[in-house]
């Protein structure tokens, strides 16, 4: 315990060590928070990008904090349920002939200079024989009333305004266009959110009112509605080409990166240390065999082997982790550790242990290895970011696990789908920033620990 307190006092002498330790602790706390708030199964489900998981998200949307720096604000995404939001009311009245008359009203302000990506309405209803009938109307700030939809709905119906050809035809007529000039109206959203008769189209800013009247024809039958307006900004980290919220990858990238880096560093360091200690203690042909295997392994390009494993066998992150540990067991550190163990082997307390009849395994584990652990800790901490960047590099080469949300996978997707050409710099800068912070934290802490545990560097 005293040694631990002394180590903490030594760390406190180095501001870089304090900063690195705080970054590492923050990453650990952030990882724990991530695993609590977004369980692993939920994260995988969200990252797979199925329709039920991402239908509320706009495509390639910038983070909402982009609007902090823009005078001309970008449209924000909206997702509201009838009856659960004060702006989206639901009233139901019984019909004389059975069933109910249900009316939904939703008012919202639209003061942006850009159009939203899309508008959806999701209806859910329960009935036995006769399906409900729905009429949707939109009133613009200029007072124009536009009929969006009328017709029967099933138990689950998705009405996508932008894909309704009948609505497009009505908008062309309302704007005074004919079929030969409809190319002047660039889609349904422009027709809904621009002033009538203006060319080039001018966005009609102000309060919009969406009115929905649903008629049910059976006792106990009901209708619920959800309105989704896709803006061009969404969430804290934005979305990608598959409408996936990048928050999932940004948050889960931390525990996965730490798990990969710490497991690889700890696994390879502990096994390497034990092999070096065994070879040094027993010597002879065993030590020679270990040294020859190490020399062969030192000239093998293990990144190429990892690429081959990812290409021809498996892209699973845990398979790549296992191969990484196996390839780093017989690394060059065995030779440096062997030199340290050779000195420890000749120590007087080792001779005393042998005189008392202590067995070989106890000498190795209780007397030799504990003597070199403090000298290996700095290298262990400094090795973590190299393994974190290794996983990101493999993902950038297209060898990342497609089912796991990682920072490297996000960068690879951004590169593959032209983020730089579409000015979506956030898609690359966000995961890159997390990677740099992780590397910086472990590097600063590792360098400081190296000064603390290495007597030759203490005065530098």
N, C-alpha and C positions, 0 to 999 in steps of 0.2 A: 504494500500500500504506500509505503514511504517513497519507493522508486517511482510509483505512478504520480504522486504529488510533485516530486522533483521534476519529472518529465513535463508536467503541466506548467510548472514555473519556468522551465527552459523555453517552452513554446511561447509563453507570454512575453518573452524577451524579443521575439521576432514579430513585427506587425504583419509581415506576409503570411506567417504561420497562422496568426489569429484570423486574418481575412480568409485564407484557404480553409481553415477549420469551420468558420461560419458558413462558407459556401457549401461545404460537404454536408454539414448538419442541416442546412436549409433544403438541400436536395433529398436528404433522407426523410425529413418531415413532410416535404412535398410529395414524396413517393407514398408515404403512409396515408396521407390525406387522399391521394388519388385512389388507392386501393379500397379506401372506405367509401368514398363518394361514388366511384364508378367501379363496381365489382368487375372482375376479369371477364366473366361470361357476358355481362352487359357491354363491356368495351369491345369484345370480339363481335358481338351482334351488331353494334353500331358501326364498326369498321368495315363489316362486309358490305354495307351500303345497299341493303334490300329496300324495296319501295316503302314498306311499312316503317322503316327506321329513318329514312331521309326525306320523306315527301314534304316535310315542313321546311326543308332547307333550300335556299336558292343555289344555283349553280355558279361556281367560281366567284363567290361573293367576297368582298374585302372585309376585314375586321371593322367593327362598329367604331373603334377609336380613330379610324381614318377621318371621320366627320369632325373630330376635334381640330384638325388642321385645315379644314376646307371652309371657305366662305360659302360656296355653293354646295349645300349638303346633299348627300346621296340618299336615295330612298331606303328606309329601314324596313325590314321584314316584319310582318304582322301575322300572329296566329291566335285566334280567339274562338271560344266555344259559346254558343248561345246559352244565356242564362247564367254563365259563370263570370262574365265580364259585364260591368255596368254599362258599357257602350253597345253591347250586343244583347238586346232584350228579346224575351220570348213570352208571348201571350197565347193562351189557349181557351177557346170557347166551344161548348158542345153544339152540334148541329141538330136540327129538328128531326132529320131523317137518319140520325145515327152518325157516329164519328165525331170529329172535331175540326174546328177552323183554327189553325195555328199560324200566328204571324210573328216574323222575326224582323227586327230593325237594327241596323248598325250604321253609326255615323263616324266618319273619320276625316281628319284634316290631311290634305295633300298639297304641300307647298314646295315641291321639289321641281327642279328643271329637267330631270330625267324621268323616263318611264319606268315602272316596275317591270320585273322580268315576266311575271305571270300571276294570275289570280285563279284560285281553286275554291270550290265549295264541296264539302264532303257531307253527304246526308246519310243518316242511319235511321231506319224505321222498322217497326214491328207490325206485321199484319198477317192474316191467314189466307184470304182469298183475293181481295181487291187492293191493289197497291195505291198509295197516296198520289195526289196530283200537286205539282209545285209550280208556282209562277215567281220569277225573279225579276225585279226592276231596279235600275240604278238611276238616282237623281243627281245630276251634276251641279256644281256651284252656279252655273248659268241658268239653272232651272229646267234643263232638258231632261226628260224622262225616257230612259232607254230600256226596252225590254230585253233582258239577257236570255231568259230561258222559260219555256213552259212545256210541261209534259209529266208523265208518270215516272216515279222513281222506285227502285227496288230496295231491298233491305240495306244494301250498301251501294251508294251511287256517288261517283266522282264527276262533277261538272267542271271541266276545264274551259274557262272562257276563251282562251287563245286558240283553241282547236275547234271552235264551233263555227262551221261554214255559214249557217243561217244567220248567226249574229254578225259575221263579217259582211254579209250582203246587206243587212239592215243598216249597219254603220256607214257603208259606202253611200247608200241613199240619203241617210241623214246628213252626211257631210257634203251632199250635192255632187257626188262623183258618180260616174257611170262605170261599167265594166271595163271600158277601154282605158280609163285613167285610174283604176283602183290601185295601181302600183304607187300612186302618190300617197296612199294610206298604208303605212308600214305595219300592218298587223292590227289585231283587235285592241291591244292596249293603247295604241296611239289614237284609235277611234274613240275609245272610252274616256281618255284623259286629256283630249285636246278640244279646243273650242270649235263649235260647228262652223263650217264654211271658211276656216282660216287656212291659207296656204302661203308659205310653209306652215305646217301645223303649229299652233301655239298651245302650250299646256294650260288647261283650265284649273287654276289654283283656287283652293277654298275647301268647303265642306261637302263631302259626298255622303249620300244616304243610300244604303242598300236595303231594299224591302223584299222580304220573301213571304209569300202566302202559300201555306200548305193545307191541303184538304184531305182528311182521312175519312174513310167510308165504313169503318167497323168500330164497334165499341172496344175501348181499350187500346186502339191503335194510336201510335205516337210517332213524331218525327223530331230528330235532333239535327243540328247543323253546326258545322265548323267552317270558318272562313280563314283561308291562308293567302296572304299577299306576299309574293317573293320580291324583296327589294334587291339592291345591289350591295348592301352591307349586312353582315350577320355575325353575331357572336363576338367573342373576344379574340379569336384567331382566324375567323373567316371559314370558307368552305373550299373544297376542291372540285375537280371535274365530275366527280360522282356524287356531288351534293353532300359528301360526308363532312361533318363538323370537325375541323382540324383540332379542336380542343381535346378530342379523344386521343389523338396521336401525340399532341404536345404534352399532355399530362401523363399518359401511360408510357411515353418515351423515357421518362425519368426512372421509374422502377425497373423497366426492362434493361436500360443502359447500365444502371447500377448492378442489377443482378448478373448481367453478362460480364461486366468489367470486374466486379469483385470476385465472382466465382472463378473466372479464368485466372485472375491474379493469385487468389488464395490457393486454388487447386494446383496450379503449376508450381507455385513457390513451395508449398508444403511437401508435395511429392518429390520435387527436385532436391529439396533439403534432406529428406530422408534417404534418397538414393545416394546422394553425395556422402552422407554420414556413414551409411552401410559400406560403401565402396572403400572409404578411407579407413574404417576400423578393421575390416577383414583383409583389405589389400589383395595382393596376389592376382590370380587370374580374374577374380570378380571385379577388382578395381580396373584392370586392364580392359575388360569387356565393356565396362561402363564408359571409360574414356574413349574407346574406339567408336562406340555407338554415338556418343556425344559429338565427336569429330565429323562423323558421317552426317548427322542431323544438322550440324551447323552449316553445311554447304547445300542443304536441300531448301529450295525456295518454298516455304510453307504456305505463302499466300497463293501460289499456283496450285498447291494441293487443295487448299480450301475452295478455290474456284472450280477445280475438277469435281470435288465432292458436291458442291452446290449445283453444278451443271448436270452431272450424270447420276447422282444418288438421291440427295434430299436437300431442300432449301430450308428445312426446319431450323429455327434459330438454336434449338437445344442440341441438334446433331452437329451443327457448326461449332457450338461451344465445346462439345466433347472432343471433337477433332482438334480444336485449338489447344485444349489442355494437353492432349496426347502429344501434339507436335512440339509443345514448349517444355515438356518434362526434361528431355535431354538437350537443354539449351546451354549456351556458353556460361551461364551462371554456375553450372555444376563445377567447372574448373576453378572459378574464384572461390566457391564455397569449399571445395576440396582443400585449397591452400589454407583456409582458415581452420578447417577440421584437423589438418596435419599438425598445426600448432597446438590445438586443444588436446589432441591425442597424446602429446608428450607432456602434458601438464602433470604436476605432482598429485593433484587430487584424483586424476584418472589412475595413476599408479597405485594410490591408496585404495581405490575402489577395486582394482584387480586383486590386490593383496587380501582384501576381505572376502574375495570369492564372488563378487557381484557378476551376474550373468551378462552376456553381450548385449542383449536387448535392453536391459535396464541402463547400462552404461551409455548406449546410443541415445535413448529417449530421455533419460533423467540427468545426464551429466554433459553430453556433448551438444545436443541440439539446443537446449536452453541457453547455452553460452553464446550462440551465434544469432539467435532470434532478434535481439535489439539491432544488430547490424543489417538485418534483412528487411526490417520494417520500412525504412525509407524507400528502398527499391520496390517493395510490394505496393506501397501507396502510389509511387510514381508510375507503376505499370498499369494501374487501373485505366487512366484515360487512353492509353495506347490500345487497349482491348475494346474500349468504347468506340474509338475511331475505326478500329478494324471492322466491327459489326456494321458501322455506318458506311464504310467503304465497300463492303460486300453488298449491302443494300443498294448503294449507288451504281454498282455494276450489274444490277438486276438479279442478284442472288439473295436478296432479303426474303424473309418469310412473309408471303403475301397475306397470311391470316393474322399477323401480329402488327399492331400499330407502333412503329418506331420512327425516330427522327430521320434515320437514313432512308427509310422507305418513303417518307414524305418528300425528301429532297429528290429522290429518284423519280417519283411521280411528277413533281414539278418540272424536272428537266425533260422528261419524256413527253409531256403535254404542253410544252412551250410556254412556261410561266414567264420567262424573261421577255419573250416576243410579245406577250399580251400585257406587259407592265404589271404583272402580279408578283412583285418582288417579295411581298409578305410570305408567299408560299415557300420561298427558299430561306429568307432571312430569319424567320421564326425558329425552325429547327436548327439552323446553323448557329444561332445565338445560344440556344440551349447546349449544343455540343461544345461551343467555345467556353461557356461558363463552367461546364463540368470539367473540361480539361484544365482550365485555369485553376479551379479550386484544388483539385488533386495535385497538380504540379506545384503550386505554391506551398501546400502542406508537405509534400514529399521532399522538396528542396530544403525546407526548414528542418525537417526531421533528420535529413542527411547531415546537416550541420550539427545537430544536437548529439546524434549517436556516433558520428565519425570524428574522433579527436583531432584529426589532421585539418578539419575544416572549421573548427570552432572559432579560431582566431581570424578567419577570413571575412 
